[in-house]
């Protein structure tokens, strides 16, 4: 049985200038026999506007550990679906496999753990005339690997959060909250 019971991680990788390709995955990693596994199985049904899908690298290439992904934004057009189920899904899948190769995720437990991923895909990507799909891939790949690593290392630690409590603030609070 897996020693990985319930781990969470997130990361943000910002887009290239003029793109809407910021990547902000949030991950839950845990035993298929525990709460993460139950949540994973519960995601098999669909919710209008928030398609859930297995993470695959390509046709017939389901990743291990098994991963399920969904969006943080309501899906309302086919172009968005194409980016999510294409470039983004491929980047996330490649990041998971590379995380196993690099030892971030334990190879001997890939059938004992599962991953749930919620993804930010800016709705403007779908209609952006000059969308850089390579940048979309790169940001999602990098952010996914970072989120997985942070989950497995328990980062940021509570000591880090306490230490930076008065120096780091949410970017939307600029001018609203004074430290």
C-alpha positions in Angstrom: 0.0 0.0 0.0 1.2 3.5 -0.8 2.8 5.7 1.8 1.5 8.7 -0.1 -1.9 9.4 1.5 -2.8 13.0 0.6 -0.5 15.5 -0.8 -1.2 18.8 -2.4 0.8 21.2 -4.6 0.4 24.1 -6.9 2.6 26.3 -9.2 2.3 29.3 -11.4 4.3 29.9 -14.6 3.6 33.1 -16.4 3.0 33.4 -20.1 5.3 34.9 -22.6 4.7 38.6 -23.4 1.4 39.1 -25.3 0.2 35.6 -24.7 -2.6 34.3 -22.4 -0.8 31.0 -21.6 -0.2 31.4 -17.9 -0.3 27.9 -16.2 -1.6 27.4 -12.7 -2.1 23.7 -12.0 -3.3 22.5 -8.6 -2.7 18.9 -7.8 -3.8 16.3 -5.3 -1.7 13.1 -5.1 -2.8 10.2 -3.0 -3.4 6.5 -2.5 -6.0 5.0 -4.8 -7.3 3.3 -1.6 -7.7 6.6 0.3 -9.6 9.9 0.0 -7.7 10.9 -3.1 -8.7 7.6 -4.8 -12.4 8.1 -3.8 -12.3 11.7 -5.2 -10.6 10.4 -8.4 -13.3 7.7 -8.9 -16.0 10.3 -8.3 -14.7 12.4 -11.1 -15.7 9.8 -13.7 -19.0 11.6 -14.2 -19.2 14.8 -16.1 -20.2 18.3 -15.1 -21.5 20.8 -17.6 -18.8 23.2 -18.6 -16.1 21.5 -16.7 -15.1 18.4 -18.7 -13.1 15.8 -16.8 -10.7 13.6 -18.7 -7.9 11.2 -18.0 -4.5 12.6 -18.7 -3.0 11.0 -21.8 0.2 11.8 -23.6 -1.3 10.8 -26.9 -3.8 8.3 -28.2 -3.6 5.1 -26.2 -1.0 6.6 -23.9 -2.7 7.0 -20.5 -0.1 8.2 -18.0 0.9 6.3 -14.8 0.2 7.2 -12.1 -3.4 7.6 -13.4 -4.3 11.3 -13.5 -7.7 13.0 -14.0 -7.8 16.7 -15.1 -10.4 19.4 -15.2 -10.5 23.1 -15.7 -11.0 26.0 -13.3 -12.8 27.9 -16.0 -16.2 27.0 -17.7 -15.6 25.6 -21.1 -17.9 27.2 -23.7 -16.4 26.5 -27.1 -14.8 23.8 -29.2 -11.5 25.7 -29.7 -11.0 25.8 -25.9 -11.8 22.1 -25.7 -9.2 21.5 -28.5 -6.5 23.3 -26.5 -7.3 21.6 -23.2 -7.6 18.1 -24.7 -4.6 18.7 -27.0 -1.6 20.9 -26.1 -2.4 21.2 -22.4 -3.2 17.6 -21.9 -0.1 16.6 -23.7 2.1 18.9 -21.6 0.5 17.6 -18.3 1.0 14.0 -19.4 4.6 14.6 -20.4 5.3 16.3 -17.1 3.9 13.4 -15.1 5.9 10.8 -17.0 9.0 12.9 -16.7 8.4 13.3 -12.9 8.5 9.5 -12.6 11.7 9.3 -14.7 13.3 12.0 -12.6 12.2 10.4 -9.3 9.8 13.2 -8.3 7.1 10.6 -8.2 8.0 7.0 -7.1 8.1 4.6 -10.0 7.4 1.6 -7.7 4.0 3.2 -6.6 2.6 4.3 -10.0 -0.3 1.9 -9.7 -0.9 2.7 -6.0 -1.4 6.4 -6.4 -3.5 8.7 -8.5 -3.4 12.4 -9.3 -6.2 15.0 -9.7 -5.3 18.2 -11.5 -7.3 21.4 -11.8 -6.0 23.6 -14.6 -6.1 27.3 -15.5 -6.5 27.8 -19.2 -7.3 31.4 -20.0 -10.5 31.6 -22.1 -8.7 34.2 -24.3 -6.3 31.4 -25.6 -9.1 29.9 -27.7 -9.6 33.1 -29.7 -6.1 34.6 -29.7 -5.1 35.0 -33.3 -1.4 34.7 -32.5 -1.5 32.0 -29.8 1.9 30.5 -29.3 1.1 26.8 -28.7 4.7 26.0 -27.8 4.5 28.6 -25.0 1.2 27.1 -23.9 2.9 23.6 -23.8 6.0 25.0 -22.1 4.2 26.9 -19.3 1.9 23.9 -18.5 4.7 21.4 -18.6 6.9 23.5 -16.3 4.1 24.4 -13.9 2.9 20.8 -13.7 6.3 19.4 -12.8 6.8 22.1 -10.2 3.4 21.5 -8.7 4.1 17.7 -8.4 7.5 18.4 -6.8 6.0 20.8 -4.3 3.3 18.3 -3.4 5.8 15.6 -2.9 8.1 17.8 -0.8 5.3 19.5 1.2 6.2 22.9 -0.1 5.9 25.6 1.0 6.4 24.4 4.5 4.5 26.1 7.4 7.9 27.6 8.5 8.3 29.2 5.1 4.8 30.6 5.2 5.3 32.0 8.7 8.6 33.5 7.7 7.3 35.3 4.7 3.9 36.3 6.1 4.6 40.0 6.1 6.7 40.1 2.9 4.6 38.1 0.4 1.1 39.0 -0.5 -1.4 37.9 -3.2 -0.7 39.9 -6.3 -4.3 41.2 -6.4 -3.9 42.8 -3.0 -1.4 45.5 -4.1 -2.5 48.7 -2.6 -5.4 47.1 -0.7 -3.5 45.5 2.2 -0.5 47.1 3.8 2.1 45.2 5.7 
